[in-house]
Amino acid sequence: MTATKTDWIQRAAAQRPSTGLYISGGFRDARNGETFPTVSPRDGSVVAQIAAAGEQDVDDAVQSAHRAFESGIWSRTDRRHRQQVLTRLSDLILANHEELALLESTDSGHPIGDALAVDVPSCARTFRWYAEALDKVYDDVAPTPRNALAIISREPLGVIGAVVPWNYPLIISAWKVAPALAAGNSVVLKPSEQTSLSALRLAELASEAGVPDGVFNVIPGLGHVAGAALGRHPLVDKITFTGSPEVGRYFQRYASESNGKQVALELGGKSPQLVLHDVGDITACASAVAWGIFYNAGQTCHGGSRLLVDERVHDELLEEVIKVGRSLALGDPLDPATQIGTIIDDRQLESILGYYDIAESEGISIASGGTRIRPAGLENGYYLEPTVLDRVNNAGRIGQEEIFGPVLAVSTFRGAAEGVRLANESRYGLAASVWTQDLTRAHTAARELRAGTVWVNTFDVADIITPFGGFKESGFGRDRSLHALDAYSALKTTWINLGDAPLDED
């Protein structure tokens, strides 16, 4: 029987999530006993008090991961064994999908329908995909002279520190943890302090699947304490981080101040949807534009937050986009009918609302939305209408800064060349799209757009099979695809001198 809104509310009230640090295969309190609250954006209530990792706790987790790596219990095991364990983990994620979805929805404000249909299945698929890839990745043989043999092999790096954001906790954790474990590394995961619950449950399931103690550790905590300690730790061989450019630069600094560890960064975006005059299906385009920015209440790093539209189709397209935005069901994340959930917390909500003042100072009109919503019984939650800001100066703050909310900035141009120029006039380069019926124009624009992903006549179509990351200040390194396996591996060359003598006769 399909669960109703009442069912999910009752389940949320009854849940008792794990809240400790997960180190060496078990939960424990922080050494200093400190905790922090995790607050549900649904209604502003405290869901639980989470153990707050301090520097000593981070050291405990890293030392545990390092010992496990050096022991070879995971790093040197047959890849087929790792394949079996990660496949079991994928199965366990699906077997516990309702529990994980509820944790994700309660903690992050994702609609429960999305958590069930997208977040949890995507997490499971990621672990299964990397498990299945393990016996399909080959080492290489270099084209040496006849008297030598050079083998290029992949070995695990060591201890991976993964720091993930609050907008897609399970999905982004899986993007980093799955390939790192598949390659044979140990992992210390630092989830966002706003959304730690699903990561802690994931760690339990990993142990149940057979990941050895110490190989996968989860240390909730505050960024300036736990995140900084992880970034500086000399036994961490690589940091992979998704978040803001400002914090990303901290991790670059931490690496230089410690052991020069590798750093991979995905740092957000201001992604343009470039709509040319020959767009064709305005209705389809409008739906993709609206969903591209309003999905997850606009809290998506590659969200299509800039609509750059040829002035010849501006009015018609804008009318359709507004129509779609107003049709989306905004409300209680625990209601299966909800399509747009909450902003993550009060600080982020106030940050978004502050941009409306900036819009007014820049002479920008609010074409639609722009109001905080207080649903009955959920007045303390963080709900915000999908918002469309029209006639935005692409060079102004609204056109350039990552608002990270359900706010679409609309600017006009005339002609594809000007549109591409405006699209590229950004510090970011994570994603972009181009809408046109002209095949040559589509290829040319896609080639000229400076972004890690370019969609043509669609937006936000994604799969684990393709790499994800950006250009410019959107960072460097790639999550997803086989490229991520290489990112968590070290290439080793073994050069063998075969000599020049002929084979001896027996």
Wavefront OBJ file of the C-alpha trace (Angstrom):
o trace
v 0.000 0.000 0.000
v 1.289 3.439 -0.913
v 2.184 5.542 2.139
v 0.167 8.728 2.641
v 1.180 12.083 4.029
v -0.178 11.025 7.426
v 1.875 7.822 7.269
v 5.090 9.695 6.557
v 4.460 12.245 9.317
v 3.891 9.429 11.806
v 7.034 7.631 10.653
v 9.055 10.827 10.942
v 7.855 11.324 14.516
v 8.801 7.746 15.402
v 12.251 7.609 13.790
v 15.267 7.298 16.065
v 18.277 7.852 13.816
v 21.854 7.045 14.733
v 23.679 10.190 15.823
v 27.216 9.194 16.815
v 30.522 9.314 14.995
v 31.043 6.177 12.920
v 34.669 5.119 13.388
v 36.241 1.654 13.086
v 32.930 -0.020 12.404
v 30.881 1.407 15.271
v 29.213 4.480 16.713
v 30.619 6.517 19.558
v 30.329 9.969 21.076
v 32.776 12.760 20.373
v 35.690 12.694 22.794
v 34.673 16.025 24.281
v 31.005 15.069 24.362
v 29.963 17.970 22.140
v 26.913 17.782 19.884
v 25.071 19.998 17.449
v 21.389 20.025 16.442
v 20.121 18.867 13.082
v 17.036 20.928 12.279
v 14.267 19.853 9.939
v 13.577 22.621 7.404
v 10.044 21.254 7.163
v 8.990 22.918 10.417
v 12.149 24.227 12.104
v 12.118 21.493 14.737
v 15.213 19.768 16.104
v 15.303 16.204 14.799
v 18.291 15.047 16.841
v 21.529 16.076 18.475
v 24.496 14.849 16.430
v 27.956 14.101 17.810
v 30.315 16.903 16.787
v 33.718 15.588 15.753
v 36.688 17.515 17.146
v 40.274 17.413 15.950
v 41.045 14.310 18.018
v 38.000 12.517 16.646
v 39.071 13.342 13.104
v 42.513 11.972 13.895
v 40.919 8.792 15.275
v 38.949 8.320 12.057
v 41.910 9.002 9.783
v 44.208 6.753 11.803
v 41.597 4.004 11.626
v 41.297 4.433 7.859
v 45.080 4.482 7.469
v 45.552 1.306 9.520
v 42.881 -0.454 7.497
v 44.534 0.645 4.268
v 48.009 -0.452 5.343
v 46.686 -3.820 6.541
v 45.477 -4.607 3.026
v 42.171 -5.950 4.342
v 40.439 -3.932 1.608
v 43.167 -2.250 -0.438
v 44.859 -5.505 -1.459
v 41.858 -7.785 -1.616
v 40.792 -9.252 -4.945
v 38.715 -6.765 -6.900
v 36.022 -9.392 -7.318
v 35.603 -9.399 -3.540
v 35.193 -5.626 -3.503
v 32.737 -6.027 -6.344
v 30.611 -8.449 -4.315
v 30.635 -6.252 -1.208
v 29.649 -3.085 -3.064
v 26.898 -4.966 -4.883
v 25.541 -6.115 -1.521
v 25.668 -2.519 -0.307
v 23.630 -1.422 -3.323
v 21.074 -4.123 -2.528
v 20.907 -3.046 1.126
v 20.348 0.580 0.137
v 17.353 -0.469 -1.918
v 16.124 -2.815 0.796
v 16.119 0.133 3.213
v 14.972 2.727 0.700
v 11.979 4.016 2.667
v 14.039 4.542 5.819
v 16.787 6.327 3.882
v 14.283 8.417 1.951
v 12.611 9.535 5.170
v 15.946 10.493 6.721
v 16.828 12.446 3.576
v 13.480 14.226 3.418
v 13.384 15.064 7.116
v 16.948 16.333 7.161
v 17.143 18.228 3.860
v 13.571 19.195 2.993
v 13.533 17.143 -0.217
v 10.019 16.064 -1.170
v 9.538 12.485 -0.025
v 8.506 11.535 -3.555
v 11.850 12.706 -4.923
v 13.782 11.014 -2.134
v 12.047 7.734 -2.950
v 12.222 8.004 -6.735
v 15.547 9.799 -7.232
v 17.879 10.159 -4.262
v 17.912 6.630 -2.862
v 17.813 4.776 -6.230
v 20.583 7.016 -7.567
v 22.738 6.245 -4.534
v 22.179 2.509 -4.971
v 22.851 2.646 -8.719
v 26.137 4.459 -8.151
v 27.479 1.755 -5.835
v 26.289 -0.998 -8.176
v 27.715 0.704 -11.267
v 31.205 1.026 -9.772
v 31.011 -2.531 -8.501
v 30.159 -3.752 -11.992
v 32.937 -1.639 -13.516
v 35.691 -3.281 -11.478
v 36.210 -6.297 -13.735
v 35.918 -4.206 -16.885
v 38.809 -1.799 -16.257
v 42.135 -2.975 -17.628
v 45.701 -1.942 -16.934
v 47.853 -0.852 -19.876
v 51.011 -1.993 -21.644
v 53.185 0.755 -23.078
v 54.687 0.505 -26.604
v 58.226 -0.188 -25.425
v 61.205 -1.462 -27.447
v 61.347 -5.240 -27.894
v 63.847 -5.644 -25.057
v 61.499 -4.217 -22.423
v 58.010 -4.572 -21.029
v 56.300 -1.596 -19.334
v 53.081 -2.251 -17.427
v 50.958 0.716 -16.318
v 48.788 -0.338 -13.393
v 46.336 1.415 -11.104
v 46.723 1.278 -7.342
v 44.603 2.893 -4.619
v 45.790 6.246 -3.309
v 45.283 5.585 0.405
v 42.960 7.572 2.670
v 40.338 9.712 0.943
v 38.720 12.593 2.806
v 35.308 13.350 1.303
v 33.433 16.509 2.298
v 29.905 16.747 0.910
v 27.184 19.427 0.912
v 23.614 19.442 2.172
v 21.690 19.731 -1.079
v 21.951 16.089 -2.230
v 23.521 14.205 0.694
v 23.062 10.612 -0.448
v 23.680 11.219 -4.131
v 26.870 13.242 -3.772
v 28.209 11.004 -0.985
v 27.788 8.030 -3.317
v 29.537 9.866 -6.169
v 32.631 10.127 -3.989
v 32.523 7.099 -1.698
v 31.603 4.457 -4.297
v 34.528 4.958 -6.723
v 36.954 5.572 -3.848
v 36.013 2.267 -2.195
v 35.885 0.449 -5.531
v 39.474 1.517 -6.242
v 40.569 0.050 -2.889
v 40.909 3.179 -0.797
v 39.769 3.867 2.753
v 37.350 6.776 3.196
v 36.580 9.349 5.874
v 33.316 11.095 4.980
v 32.442 14.478 6.510
v 28.771 15.196 5.787
v 27.298 18.662 6.051
v 26.247 19.582 9.572
v 22.749 20.268 8.206
v 22.352 16.759 6.760
v 24.307 14.024 8.543
v 21.637 11.401 9.172
v 21.600 9.512 5.864
v 25.406 9.312 5.761
v 25.492 7.679 9.190
v 22.928 5.094 8.130
v 24.879 4.491 4.913
v 27.954 3.659 7.013
v 25.987 1.071 8.981
v 24.771 -0.533 5.782
v 28.319 -0.600 4.395
v 29.483 -2.572 7.417
v 26.528 -4.919 7.057
v 27.477 -5.445 3.412
v 31.000 -6.483 4.403
v 33.115 -3.317 4.195
v 35.793 -3.992 6.860
v 35.986 -1.903 10.018
v 37.954 1.289 9.496
v 37.609 1.304 5.728
v 34.581 3.627 5.747
v 34.207 6.180 8.543
v 31.710 9.049 8.927
v 32.513 12.066 11.090
v 29.722 14.624 11.413
v 30.901 17.968 12.669
v 31.253 21.650 12.017
v 33.147 22.636 8.904
v 35.662 24.955 10.540
v 36.589 22.216 13.027
v 36.093 18.754 11.513
v 36.426 19.816 7.888
v 39.577 21.809 8.543
v 41.143 18.989 10.580
v 40.430 16.524 7.794
v 41.859 18.878 5.191
v 45.075 19.361 7.163
v 45.626 15.775 8.268
v 48.970 14.445 6.985
v 47.646 10.892 6.536
v 44.881 11.956 4.176
v 46.069 11.379 0.607
v 43.264 13.200 -1.196
v 40.421 15.581 -0.369
v 37.352 15.646 -2.560
v 34.978 18.520 -1.817
v 31.680 19.819 -3.178
v 30.559 23.226 -1.963
v 31.289 26.921 -2.269
v 34.352 28.470 -3.955
v 35.301 30.165 -0.694
v 35.471 26.900 1.262
v 37.105 25.129 -1.666
v 40.011 27.547 -1.461
v 40.390 26.659 2.215
v 40.965 23.045 1.248
v 43.609 24.073 -1.262
v 45.286 26.005 1.540
v 44.989 23.097 3.969
v 46.639 20.814 1.425
v 49.574 23.178 0.952
v 49.948 23.626 4.700
v 50.088 19.883 5.368
v 51.284 17.138 3.036
v 50.461 18.563 -0.390
v 47.587 16.100 -0.745
v 45.558 15.953 -3.930
v 42.449 18.131 -3.984
v 39.382 17.787 -6.218
v 36.776 20.555 -6.090
v 33.251 21.055 -7.423
v 32.320 24.605 -6.520
v 28.903 25.466 -7.872
v 27.724 27.445 -10.840
v 25.572 30.075 -12.458
v 24.468 27.900 -15.325
v 22.935 29.553 -18.399
v 20.051 28.191 -20.418
v 20.692 29.768 -23.808
v 17.490 29.956 -25.868
v 17.964 31.001 -29.490
v 15.229 32.476 -31.666
v 14.658 29.169 -33.496
v 13.950 27.261 -30.293
v 11.037 25.376 -31.813
v 8.924 23.821 -29.048
v 8.438 26.706 -26.614
v 6.347 24.604 -24.230
v 8.986 21.901 -23.859
v 11.685 24.504 -23.452
v 9.712 26.362 -20.775
v 9.139 23.167 -18.803
v 12.853 22.309 -18.867
v 13.840 25.863 -17.910
v 11.415 25.950 -14.980
v 12.299 22.520 -13.647
v 15.982 23.244 -14.229
v 15.942 26.012 -11.628
v 12.978 25.228 -9.366
v 13.718 21.534 -8.734
v 14.894 21.017 -5.140
v 13.893 24.643 -4.476
v 16.760 25.813 -6.670
v 19.394 24.265 -4.395
v 21.302 22.532 -7.172
v 24.887 23.425 -8.019
v 24.291 23.211 -11.779
v 20.745 24.605 -11.629
v 19.842 26.648 -14.717
v 19.660 29.918 -12.813
v 20.279 32.197 -15.826
v 17.795 32.242 -18.687
v 19.437 33.968 -21.641
v 16.738 34.275 -24.281
v 16.703 35.863 -27.710
v 14.524 38.961 -27.481
v 12.386 37.683 -30.371
v 10.974 34.848 -28.232
v 11.332 36.426 -24.788
v 7.702 37.276 -24.118
v 6.262 33.971 -25.248
v 8.841 31.883 -23.393
v 8.662 33.898 -20.187
v 4.885 33.541 -20.065
v 5.210 29.759 -20.339
v 7.999 29.546 -17.740
v 5.923 31.525 -15.237
v 2.958 29.278 -15.943
v 5.011 26.164 -15.159
v 6.495 27.721 -12.021
v 3.064 28.599 -10.666
v 1.768 25.095 -11.368
v 4.374 23.347 -9.199
v 3.063 22.037 -5.887
v 5.017 23.779 -3.114
v 4.507 22.387 0.359
v 5.192 19.844 3.066
v 8.129 17.601 2.073
v 6.365 14.642 3.720
v 3.366 14.997 1.409
v 3.791 12.657 -1.597
v 2.009 15.269 -3.739
v 4.647 17.938 -3.049
v 6.934 18.826 -5.954
v 8.930 21.675 -4.401
v 10.102 21.360 -0.812
v 11.983 23.714 1.466
v 15.062 25.864 1.649
v 17.638 24.130 3.860
v 17.653 26.561 6.803
v 16.888 30.072 7.981
v 20.323 31.411 7.074
v 20.010 30.284 3.464
v 16.455 31.600 3.289
v 17.563 35.033 4.509
v 20.422 35.002 2.005
v 17.997 34.378 -0.869
v 15.537 37.010 0.337
v 18.411 39.485 0.459
v 18.788 39.141 -3.295
v 15.289 40.539 -3.747
v 16.529 43.757 -2.190
v 19.496 43.670 -4.559
v 17.107 43.155 -7.474
v 15.146 46.222 -6.427
v 18.339 48.284 -6.195
v 19.325 47.122 -9.700
v 15.913 48.041 -11.115
v 14.922 44.436 -11.789
v 11.265 43.493 -11.733
v 9.898 40.409 -9.995
v 7.828 38.874 -12.775
v 6.564 36.043 -10.591
v 6.873 34.744 -7.037
v 9.197 36.339 -4.538
v 7.207 35.533 -1.405
v 8.001 33.418 1.636
v 5.223 30.909 2.267
v 4.098 29.832 5.747
v 1.882 26.730 5.364
v -0.622 26.083 8.155
v 1.044 24.059 10.889
v 4.471 24.555 9.306
v 4.872 28.282 9.913
v 8.444 27.829 11.158
v 9.521 25.973 8.031
v 11.561 27.494 5.206
v 9.289 27.734 2.160
v 9.835 30.118 -0.745
v 7.861 30.615 -3.942
v 9.534 29.939 -7.297
v 10.683 33.369 -8.439
v 11.339 34.889 -11.857
v 13.385 38.091 -12.134
v 13.077 39.689 -15.577
v 15.326 42.056 -17.553
v 18.391 41.232 -15.461
v 21.728 42.854 -16.240
v 23.946 39.833 -16.853
v 26.932 41.745 -15.438
v 25.135 42.707 -12.194
v 25.053 40.808 -8.932
v 21.816 38.994 -9.760
v 23.297 37.889 -13.068
v 26.635 36.831 -11.631
v 26.260 35.514 -8.077
v 25.096 32.029 -7.172
v 21.857 32.640 -5.274
v 21.235 28.929 -4.624
v 17.488 29.189 -4.400
v 14.404 29.011 -6.635
v 15.302 32.237 -8.440
v 15.545 32.530 -12.229
v 17.406 35.533 -13.668
v 16.189 36.392 -17.177
v 18.300 38.396 -19.642
v 17.851 39.029 -23.356
v 20.146 39.146 -26.371
v 19.850 39.129 -30.142
v 21.718 36.562 -32.185
v 23.605 33.437 -31.187
v 27.019 35.106 -30.990
v 25.852 37.616 -28.397
v 24.053 34.866 -26.473
v 27.161 32.696 -26.234
v 29.225 35.715 -25.176
v 26.805 36.482 -22.330
v 26.659 32.838 -21.296
v 30.444 32.736 -20.952
v 30.631 36.007 -19.033
v 30.603 34.297 -15.650
v 33.176 33.212 -13.093
v 31.557 29.775 -13.176
v 31.523 27.041 -15.797
v 29.715 24.019 -14.410
v 26.887 23.487 -16.894
v 24.938 25.140 -19.696
v 22.307 24.380 -22.281
v 21.485 25.639 -25.753
v 18.061 25.499 -27.367
v 17.862 25.617 -31.178
v 16.513 23.622 -34.109
v 19.600 24.324 -36.214
v 22.054 21.422 -35.941
v 25.087 23.438 -37.021
v 24.245 26.250 -34.624
v 23.737 23.728 -31.807
v 27.145 22.119 -32.349
v 28.906 25.432 -32.706
v 27.326 26.940 -29.588
v 27.989 23.802 -27.528
v 31.637 23.901 -28.567
v 31.961 27.571 -27.617
v 30.220 27.350 -24.230
v 32.766 27.083 -21.414
v 31.123 24.501 -19.186
v 31.786 20.969 -18.001
v 28.382 19.802 -19.267
v 26.429 21.264 -22.181
v 22.915 20.049 -22.925
v 21.251 20.604 -26.287
v 17.457 20.965 -26.323
v 17.196 19.537 -22.811
v 18.482 20.258 -19.305
v 19.634 18.274 -16.271
v 19.573 14.878 -17.938
v 22.221 12.970 -16.036
v 23.562 9.517 -15.350
v 26.492 7.928 -13.570
v 27.969 7.008 -16.974
v 29.092 10.593 -17.719
v 31.614 12.756 -15.806
v 30.457 15.757 -13.809
v 32.526 18.820 -12.949
v 33.311 22.273 -14.184
v 35.573 24.872 -15.739
v 36.841 28.140 -14.264
v 35.786 28.785 -10.659
v 33.421 25.828 -10.720
v 36.460 23.765 -9.786
v 38.464 20.889 -11.175
v 38.304 17.130 -11.079
v 35.313 15.011 -12.029
v 32.730 12.961 -10.178
v 30.924 10.054 -11.890
v 31.920 7.818 -14.810
v 35.057 5.712 -15.183
v 37.090 8.915 -14.918
v 36.298 8.947 -11.188
v 37.961 5.544 -10.758
v 41.131 7.021 -12.227
v 40.745 10.028 -9.920
v 40.986 7.729 -6.879
v 43.885 5.703 -8.275
v 47.617 6.197 -8.608
v 49.270 5.141 -11.854
v 52.309 2.927 -11.402
v 54.761 2.045 -14.166
v 56.625 -1.255 -13.880
v 59.472 -1.393 -16.422
v 60.972 -4.843 -17.030
v 64.258 -5.319 -18.868
v 63.901 -8.398 -21.055
v 67.473 -8.246 -22.343
v 68.735 -8.892 -25.853
v 69.819 -12.504 -25.558
v 67.866 -15.188 -27.457
v 65.954 -17.851 -25.559
v 68.172 -20.652 -24.238
v 67.730 -24.121 -25.615
v 66.578 -26.639 -23.021
l 1 2 3 4 5 6 7 8 9 10 11 12 13 14 15 16 17 18 19 20 21 22 23 24 25 26 27 28 29 30 31 32 33 34 35 36 37 38 39 40 41 42 43 44 45 46 47 48 49 50 51 52 53 54 55 56 57 58 59 60 61 62 63 64 65 66 67 68 69 70 71 72 73 74 75 76 77 78 79 80 81 82 83 84 85 86 87 88 89 90 91 92 93 94 95 96 97 98 99 100 101 102 103 104 105 106 107 108 109 110 111 112 113 114 115 116 117 118 119 120 121 122 123 124 125 126 127 128 129 130 131 132 133 134 135 136 137 138 139 140 141 142 143 144 145 146 147 148 149 150 151 152 153 154 155 156 157 158 159 160 161 162 163 164 165 166 167 168 169 170 171 172 173 174 175 176 177 178 179 180 181 182 183 184 185 186 187 188 189 190 191 192 193 194 195 196 197 198 199 200 201 202 203 204 205 206 207 208 209 210 211 212 213 214 215 216 217 218 219 220 221 222 223 224 225 226 227 228 229 230 231 232 233 234 235 236 237 238 239 240 241 242 243 244 245 246 247 248 249 250 251 252 253 254 255 256 257 258 259 260 261 262 263 264 265 266 267 268 269 270 271 272 273 274 275 276 277 278 279 280 281 282 283 284 285 286 287 288 289 290 291 292 293 294 295 296 297 298 299 300 301 302 303 304 305 306 307 308 309 310 311 312 313 314 315 316 317 318 319 320 321 322 323 324 325 326 327 328 329 330 331 332 333 334 335 336 337 338 339 340 341 342 343 344 345 346 347 348 349 350 351 352 353 354 355 356 357 358 359 360 361 362 363 364 365 366 367 368 369 370 371 372 373 374 375 376 377 378 379 380 381 382 383 384 385 386 387 388 389 390 391 392 393 394 395 396 397 398 399 400 401 402 403 404 405 406 407 408 409 410 411 412 413 414 415 416 417 418 419 420 421 422 423 424 425 426 427 428 429 430 431 432 433 434 435 436 437 438 439 440 441 442 443 444 445 446 447 448 449 450 451 452 453 454 455 456 457 458 459 460 461 462 463 464 465 466 467 468 469 470 471 472 473 474 475 476 477 478 479 480 481 482 483 484 485 486 487 488 489 490 491 492 493 494 495 496 497 498 499 500 501 502 503 504 505 506
